[in-house]
Amino acid sequence: MSVLRAIRCNPQVLCRNLIARSSSSLTAGERRITQVLKEKFPHASSLKVVDISGGCGAMYEIHLESDEFRGKRTVQQHQLVNQALKDEIKAMHGLRIFTDVPRK
């Protein structure tokens, strides 16, 4: 059965698996990046780091919401994240960054 067909047949199982994965076990790289970003953005209202390379640590997706981004353009927000992760980025193939300012 194809993955797409499995999703169509039973989307609840997929959602449960994704939720279980995201809340129970982070990879070592996800933990390291999360720790670095928590130190750099201690007042972040939301932070999510996902290894999108299948667990090998080559590519990550980061979702970060922080008041520190208020008044800054998206490119400036991303530069702050890149600067915080400058040592970790050296070992990566790619990085997707999504930043936002908390809604009041």
Contact map, one row per residue, 1 for C-alpha under 8 A:
11101100000000000000000000000000000000000000000000000000000000000000000000000000000000000000000000000000
11111100000000000000000000000000000000000000000000000000000000000000000000000000000000000000000000000000
11111110000000000000000000000000000000000000000000000000000000000000000000000000000000000000000000000000
01111111000000000000000000000000000000000000000000000000000000000000000000000000000000000000000000000000
11111111100000000000000000000000000000000000000000000000000000000000000000000000000000000000000000000000
11111111111000000000000000000000000000000000000000000000000000000000000000000000000000000000000000000000
00111111111001000000000000000000000000000000000000000000000000000000000000000000000000000000000000000000
00011111111000000000000000000000000000000000000000000000000000000000000000000000000000000000000000000000
00001111111000000000000000000000000000000000000000000000000000000000000000000000000000000000000000000000
00000111111111000000000000000000000000000000000000000000000000000000000000000000000000000000000000000000
00000111111111100000000000000000000000000000000000000000000000000000000000000000000000000000000000000000
00000000011111110000000000000000000000000000000000000000000000000000000000000000000000000000000000000000
00000000011111111000000000000000000000000000000000000000000000000000000000000000000000000000000000000000
00000010011111111100000000000000000000000000000000000000000000000000000000000000000000000000000000000000
00000000001111111110000000000000000000000000000000000000000000000000000000000000000000000000000000000000
00000000000111111111000000000000000000000000000000000000000000000000000000000000000000000000000000000000
00000000000011111111100000000000000000000000000000000000000000000000000000000000000000000000000000000000
00000000000001111111110000000000000000000000000000000000000000000000000000000000000000000000000000000000
00000000000000111111111000000000000000000000000000000000000000000000000000000000000000000000000000000000
00000000000000011111111100000000000000000000000000000000000000000000000000000000000000000000000000000000
00000000000000001111111111000000000000000000000000000000000000000000000000000000000000000000000000000000
00000000000000000111111111000000000000000000000000000000000000000000000000000000000000000000000000000000
00000000000000000011111111000000000000000000000000000000000000000000000000000000000000000000000000000000
00000000000000000001111111000000000000000000000000000000000000000000000000000000000000000000000000000000
00000000000000000000111111100000000000000000000000000000000000000000000000000000000000000000000000000000
00000000000000000000111111111110000000000000000000000000000000000000000000000000000000000000000000000000
00000000000000000000000011111110000000000000000000100010000000000000000000000000000000000000000000000000
00000000000000000000000001111111000000000000000000000000000000000000000000000000000000000000000000000000
00000000000000000000000001111111100000000000000000100000100000000000000000000000000000000000000000000000
00000000000000000000000001111111110000000000000011100000000000000000000000000000000000000000000000000000
00000000000000000000000001111111111000000000000000000000000000000000000000000000000000000000000000000000
00000000000000000000000000011111111100000000000000000000000000000000000000000000000000000000000000000000
00000000000000000000000000001111111110000000000010000000000000000000000000000000000010010000000000000000
00000000000000000000000000000111111111000000001110000000000000000000000000000000000000000000000000000000
00000000000000000000000000000011111111100000000000000000000000000000000000000000000000000000000000000000
00000000000000000000000000000001111111110000000000000000000000000000000000000000000110000000000000000000
00000000000000000000000000000000111111111100000000000000000000000000000000000000100110000000000000000000
00000000000000000000000000000000011111111111000000000000000000000000000000000000000000000000000000000000
00000000000000000000000000000000001111111100000000000000000000000000000000000000000000000000000000000000
00000000000000000000000000000000000111111100000000000000000000000000000000000000000100000000000000000000
00000000000000000000000000000000000011111111000000000000000000000101000000000000000000000000000000000000
00000000000000000000000000000000000011111111000000000000000000000000000000000000000000000000000000000000
00000000000000000000000000000000000001001111100000000000000000000110000000000000000000000000000000000000
00000000000000000000000000000000000001001111111000000000000000011110000000000000000000000000000000000000
00000000000000000000000000000000000000000011111000000000000000011110000000000000000000000000000000000100
00000000000000000000000000000000000000000001111100000000000000111100000000000000000000000000000000000000
00000000000000000000000000000000010000000001111110000000000001111000000000000000000000000000000000000000
00000000000000000000000000000000010000000000011111000000000001110000000000000000000000000000000000000000
00000000000000000000000000000100110000000000001111100000000111100000000000000000000000000000000000000000
00000000000000000000000000000100000000000000000111110000000111000000000000000000000000000000000000000000
00000000000000000000000000101100000000000000000011111111111110000000000000000000000000000000000000000000
00000000000000000000000000000000000000000000000001111110101110000000000000000000000000000000000000000000
00000000000000000000000000000000000000000000000000111111111100000000000000000000000000000000000000000000
00000000000000000000000000000000000000000000000000111111100000000000000000000000000000000000000000000000
00000000000000000000000000100000000000000000000000111111100000000000000000000000000000000000000000000000
00000000000000000000000000000000000000000000000000101111110000000000000000000000000000000000000000000000
00000000000000000000000000001000000000000000000000111111111100000000000000000000000000000001000000000000
00000000000000000000000000000000000000000000000000101001111100000000000000000000000000000011110000000000
00000000000000000000000000000000000000000000000000111000111110000000000000000000000000000001111100000000
00000000000000000000000000000000000000000000000011111000111111000000000000000000000000000000011100000000
00000000000000000000000000000000000000000000000011110000001111100000000000000000000000000000001111000000
00000000000000000000000000000000000000000000001111000000000111110000000000000000000000000000001111000000
00000000000000000000000000000000000000000000011110000000000011111000000000000000000000000000000011100000
00000000000000000000000000000000000000000001111100000000000001111100000000000000000000000000000011110000
00000000000000000000000000000000000000000001111000000000000000111110100000000000000000000000000000111100
00000000000000000000000000000000000000001011110000000000000000011111110000000000000000000000000000111100
00000000000000000000000000000000000000000011100000000000000000001111110000000000000000000000000000001100
00000000000000000000000000000000000000001000000000000000000000000111110000000000000000000000000000001000
00000000000000000000000000000000000000000000000000000000000000001111111110001000000000000000000000111000
00000000000000000000000000000000000000000000000000000000000000000111111100000000000000000000000000001000
00000000000000000000000000000000000000000000000000000000000000000000111110000000000000000000000000000000
00000000000000000000000000000000000000000000000000000000000000000000111111011000000000000000000000000000
00000000000000000000000000000000000000000000000000000000000000000000101111111000000000000000000000000000
00000000000000000000000000000000000000000000000000000000000000000000000111111100000000000000000000100000
00000000000000000000000000000000000000000000000000000000000000000000000011111110000000000000000000000000
00000000000000000000000000000000000000000000000000000000000000000000000111111111000000000000000000000000
00000000000000000000000000000000000000000000000000000000000000000000100111111111100000000000000000100000
00000000000000000000000000000000000000000000000000000000000000000000000001111111110000000000000011100000
00000000000000000000000000000000000000000000000000000000000000000000000000111111111000000000000000000000
00000000000000000000000000000000000000000000000000000000000000000000000000011111111100000000000000000000
00000000000000000000000000000000000010000000000000000000000000000000000000001111111110000000000010000000
00000000000000000000000000000000000000000000000000000000000000000000000000000111111111001000000000000000
00000000000000000000000000000000000000000000000000000000000000000000000000000011111111000000000000000000
00000000000000000000000000000000000110010000000000000000000000000000000000000001111111000000000000000000
00000000000000000000000000000000100110000000000000000000000000000000000000000000111111111000000000000000
00000000000000000000000000000000000000000000000000000000000000000000000000000000011111111100000000000000
00000000000000000000000000000000000000000000000000000000000000000000000000000000000011111110000000000000
00000000000000000000000000000000100000000000000000000000000000000000000000000000000011111111000000000000
00000000000000000000000000000000000000000000000000000000000000000000000000000000010011111111101000000000
00000000000000000000000000000000000000000000000000000000000000000000000000000000000001111111000000000000
00000000000000000000000000000000000000000000000000000000010000000000000000000000000000111111100000000000
00000000000000000000000000000000000000000000000000000000111000000000000000000000000000011111111000000000
00000000000000000000000000000000000000000000000000000000011000000000000000000000000000001011111000000000
00000000000000000000000000000000000000000000000000000000011100000000000000000000000000000001111100000000
00000000000000000000000000000000000000000000000000000000001111000000000000000000000000001001111110000000
00000000000000000000000000000000000000000000000000000000001111000000000000000000000000000000011111000000
00000000000000000000000000000000000000000000000000000000000011110000000000000100100000000000001111100000
00000000000000000000000000000000000000000000000000000000000011110000000000000100000000000000000111110000
00000000000000000000000000000000000000000000000000000000000000111100100001001100000000000000000011111000
00000000000000000000000000000000000000000000000000000000000000011100100000000000000000000000000001111100
00000000000000000000000000000000000000000000000000000000000000001111110000000000000000000000000000111110
00000000000000000000000000000000000000000000100000000000000000001110000000000000000000000000000000011111
00000000000000000000000000000000000000000000000000000000000000000000000000000000000000000000000000001111
00000000000000000000000000000000000000000000000000000000000000000000000000000000000000000000000000000111
